[in-house]
Amino acid sequence: MKKDSSTAPRYAKRKLEIVACATRLINSRGLGNFTIADVAREIGIVATGVWYYFKTKDLLAAACYKHAIEEYQQLLADSANADRPAQRVESFLMRFTERQRKVALGETHQICYFDEISSLEDPDIFSAYGNMFRSVRGLLDLRPSTEERVGINARTHLLLSQILWMASWIEDYDPREYGRIAKRAHDILFNGLAAPGSACNPVVLPYQVLRPPVESSPYEAYLQAATQLINEKGAASASVNNIAAKLNVTKGGFYHHIESKEDLITACFERSIETMWNVIEAAEASSETALQALTSIAATLLQYRNTADDPLLRQPALATLGETTRTHLNKKYHHIAQRFASLICDGMVDGSIRPLDANVASTMLVATIMSAGDLRIWVPTVTAETVFEQYGVPMFRGIFHR
């Protein structure tokens, strides 16, 4: 039934209020840890007041993602008028961080994180996200040949991933710093980390450096199987039955090592973090410069992220955990970023890294490594042998480097 023109503005306002509230809950709790009743309680209405607009939780979540994509598309459209690609990228960063500044000051609503978008299995949302990806690619405007399109898609994924990760980590800064952070992030994207003339000679470390053999511990085998299942099918598919079946063990045998699904996912993240530290320490010990250490870390992790034995759990699973556990794990990832920042400072001293903001650069390097798990969606032909050249080098040489 068509709504009366006098009620249409109120309808739209209430609908946006519901979407904004649900977005806050998804961003803070994860998609699986909010309900329509939670949204109603936050707004101060009864649950049927939310159901009037959205009949199911999935429809409400889809509306949050759709609204987020529309917000990004508007920022992209407003940035597309600059003359040069570098100016368009800078405009996008500045507009995005200005919007995030308004979020921090309570002047506008949050944009929904896309961590769990694949769990909805909504083709319309995936199509809209694909259109957003193409809009980001349009900012780069590198006019690729057929052979170069793979590299352009990889750089587009890198740029979009940096923006999406920034939505979270920029909250660690005072809102007055957001514009400055955008300029420094653009400098890193445009010029890369490496000092001009410095050689990128990464050494890919053997897998034995990353993890002990699964034969050495049933617990290691459980965590590897769970990591593979979650990365392939999502956290919802990592049931005890599925993992036990993959390992050909009984359910009771599984519970002898791990008590609950949340404990399992937490242990997989702890394993991922330990793996990253193993690589960091081994690369530092065997490198002559900080740049060589950083490129070896990136090349090693990017390569193994593109094999069946990927040891790093993908970030969307983090949203399925409780807030206390997420805070604990995020703190550990922050420690890795701090180590990267220290290495970057070492590189500025030894001359292999150019002068830049080490804190921003280190966080962007973590984002590069973690977002590589989704690269195959946009670059199906990527291999363990080509991933560093396609996805790692633009971070060290600049997104427009050829």
N, C-alpha and C positions, 0 to 999 in steps of 0.2 A: 504494500500500500504506500502511495506517495505521501511524504510528510508535508504538513502544512508549512508554508514559507516562514511563518513566525516561529515555528519550533525547530526548524533546520539548524540555525546557529547554535541553539542550546544542545541539540543532539550531537553536532560535530564537536562542540567544546567538551562535553562529557566523554565522548568516545576517545578524544585525544588525552584527556585526563586519565582514563583507564589504561591506555597504551603507555603513557609516561610512567604510571605507577608500576605496571607490570615490567617495564623495561628496567626500572630501578631494582626490582626484586630479582629478575633474571641475572642482572649484572653482579649483584651482591651475593646471591644464594645459588645460582645455577638453575638451569631449566627444570631439573627434576625436583627442586626443593622449594617450589612456590605453588600455590593453589589459587583458584578463583576466589575462595573465601579469604585468603591472605590479601588479595587486591582490594576486595570489598572492605575489609577491616581497615586497611591503610587509608582508603578514601573516606570512610565513614558512611558507607551505604550497606544495604543488605546484598547478599550474594546474587539474588535474582536481578538486582539492578545491573550487575555485570553481565549476567546471562542474557539479558535483553539485547546487548550489543554483540556478545560473543558466546555462542552456544557451548563451546568446549574450550578447554585450556589450550589445545593445539591451535585452534583458530585465533585465540588471543596472542599466542606466541608468534604465529605467522604474521599477524598484524604488526607486532613489534619489529620483526625483521624487515617487513615491507616498508615500514615507516623509516627505519634506519637507512635502508637503501635509497629511499627517496631523498633523505637529508644529504647523503653523500653525493647523489646525482646532482643536487642543486649546487653544492659546493664545487663539483667538477665543472658544471656548466658555467658557473661564474668565473672559473679560472681559465676557461678555454680560450678567452679572447686575447690573452697576451701573445706577443709576436713570436717568441722563441720557446722551445720546449723547456729549457731551464727556468724561464720566467713563469711558465705555466705551473711547473712543479712547485716553485717557490710560492706562487699565489695560492695554490691548493693547500700547502702546509700552513701558510699564514691564516687563511680563512678557517681551516680546521682548528688550529690552536686558539684562534679568537673565539670560535664557538665553544671550545672546551673551557676557555676562561669564563665565559658566561655561565656554563654549567657549574663550575666551581663556585661562582658567586651567587648561585641560585636564581639566575636571570632567565634560564631556559632549561629544558629537560634534557636528560641524558640520551645518547644514542646507544642502541642495544649492541652489546658485543656479539660477534658472530661465532663464538667458540663452539656452540652446539647446533649450528644451523642444519647440519647434515642429519641430525636425529629426527627432524620433522618429516623427511622424505616427501617434501612438497615440491612438485615440478615447477610450479609458478614462481616460488621463491628462488629456486635454483636458476631459473631463466632470468629473473630480475638481477640476481647476483652476477650472472654472466654478462649481462648488459653493463653493469657497473664496472666489471673488469675491463670490458672493451672501452669504456669511457676513460678509465685510467690509462690504458694503452694509447688512447688518442692524445693524451697530454704529452707523451714521449715523442710521438710523430717522427719516428726514425725511418719511416717509409722503407720497410724491409723487403728484401727479395724473398722468394719462397724459402731459400736456404737459411735466411737470417731470422725468419719468423719465430723459430724455436727460441733463439736467444732473446728476442724482443718479449715474448711471452714470459720468459724467466725473469727478465728485468721488471716487467709489469707486476708480476707476483711479488717480487722483492719490494717494489715501491708501495704497493697496496698493503702488504704485510707490515711494513714499517709504520704506516699510518694507523692500522688497526691495533698494533701493539702499543703505539704511542697513546692511544685513547686511555689505556690503563696506567702506564708508567709515568705519564706527565703529571698525574695527581700527586706525585711525591714532591713536586715543586710548588712554590708560591705562585698563585695566578698572575702576579705581576711579572713573572719570569717567562710566561708562555711564549710571547712573541720572540724573545731572545732564544729560547730553546728551538723554535721553528727555524730561525735563521741558521743556527748551528747544525741542526739536523740536515737542512738543505745543503750546507757547505760539505757535510760528510757524504751525502748522496751524490753531489755533483763532482767532488774531487777525490773521494775515497779516503782510505786511511793511510795508504803508503806514501812515503815521501817521493817526489819526482826523481826518477833514476834508480830507485831502490828495486832490487830484484825480488820477485815473489817466487821463491823456490821451496814450496811446501814439501814435506816428507810425510807420506801417508803411513801412519803407524800400523803395525800388524794387529789383527783382532785380539790376539792374546793380551795385548796391553790394555784393551778396553775391559774385557771380562774374562773370568776364569772359565775353563771348559765346563759345559753343562754336566758332563759325566762326573765332575768332581763333587757335585752337590745336588740332591733332589730339589732343594729349595731354589737353587739357581735355575734349574729346569722349569719349575713351576712359574717363576717370574718371567722367564723368557717366553714361555708359551702364552702367558697372560698378556704380556706386552704385544706380542704378535697379533693375538685375537682382538685386543682393544684397538690397536692401530688399524686393523683391517676392517672391523665391523662396528666399532664403537663400544663404549663402556657397557651398554645394555646387553651386549652379546657375551660379555666375559663372565658368564655364570660358572659356578663351581662345576656343574655337570659338563659344560663345554670344555673347560680346561682339563678336567679329569679324563674326559674322552680323548682329547688330543694327546695326553700323556700316557693313555692306557693304564690309568690307576683308578682305584676305587675312590668314592667320595670321602669315605672315612680316612683314607690315606692322605687325601688333600688336606682335610681339616686337622690332621696331625701337625701340619706345618703352618697353616694360615687359618685364622679363626673366623673371618668375615670378609665379605666382598670389599668393604671399605678398607680393611687392613690390607687386602691384596693390592688394590689400586695404589694405596699409600706406599706399600713396599716396592711396587714397580717404579714409582716416582723416585723413591730413595735410591733405587738401583740406577736409574737414569742419571741422577745427580752424582753418584759415586763414579759412574762411567766417565762423565765429563771431567771430574777431578783427575781420574787416572790419565786421561789424554792430556790435560793441561800440564800435569807434573812431568810426564814423559817427554812432551814436546819442549818444554822449557829446558829440561836437562840435556837435550840433544841439539839445541839450536844455537847458532852463533849470534843472531840478532833477535830483537823482540818481534820484528815483522815476520821472520822465519818461524818463530814459535807460534804466532797468531795464525799465520796462513796454514801451518801444519795442523793446528787444532781444528781450524775450519775445514780443511780438506779431508782430514780423517773422519770427522763427525758427519760431514755432508756425504761422503762416500758411503759410509755404513748406514746412513739414513735411507739410502736408495738400494738397499739389499733386503732380502728376506729376514736377515738377522739384525735388523734395525734395533739397537739396544735402548733407544730413547722413546719413552712413552709420549705420545702426542698430547699437547696442552689441553684440548677439549675435555679430556678425562678429569682434569683438575676441578672443573665446575661441578662434578658429581659428588665431591667430598664436602664434609662439613666445614663451616667457616674457620674453626680453630685449626683444623688440619691444613686447609688451604693457606692460611696465614703462615703456618710453620714452614710449609714447602716453598712458598713464595720468598720467604726470608732466605732460604738456602739457595734459591736461584739468584737472589740479589747478591749473595756472597760470591757467586761465580762472576757476576757482572763486576763486582769490586776487584776481583783478581784480574779480569780483562783490563779494567781501568789502570791498574798498577802496571801491567805489561805495556799498555799504550804509553804510559808516562816513561817507562824504560826506553821505549822506541823513540820517543821524542829526544831523549838524552843521547842515544847511540846514533841518531840521525836516520833511522829506517822508517820512522813514522813522522808525518808532517805535523806541525803545530795545529791542534784542534782541541775540542772539548772532550776530555777523556771519559767523563761520566756519561755524556750523551752517546759517544761512540761505542762504549762498552755495552750499553743497553741495546743499541742497534745491532751489535754483533751477536748478542744472545738471541735477539729476534730473528736474525738471519738463519742461525743454526736451527732454532726450534720450528720456524715456519717452513723449512725445507721438506718436512714430512708431507706437506700437501702439494709440493711442486708438481708431482706426476699428474695431478688433475689438469693442469694447464699445459704441461710439457710431457705428454705421454711417452715420448721417445727418450727422455733423459735416462742416462745410465750412471752407474757408479764411477765410470771413467770420465764422463763429461760434466758431471754436476758442479765440480768446483769451477771449471772454466765458465760455465753458463750462469751460475748463481753466486759463487764465492768471489770471483774476480771483480764483478761490478761493485762489490762492497769495498774492496781494497783499492780499485783503480777509478771508481766513479761509475755511475749508472749509464753515462753516455760514452764511456770508453769503448773503443773498438780494437 
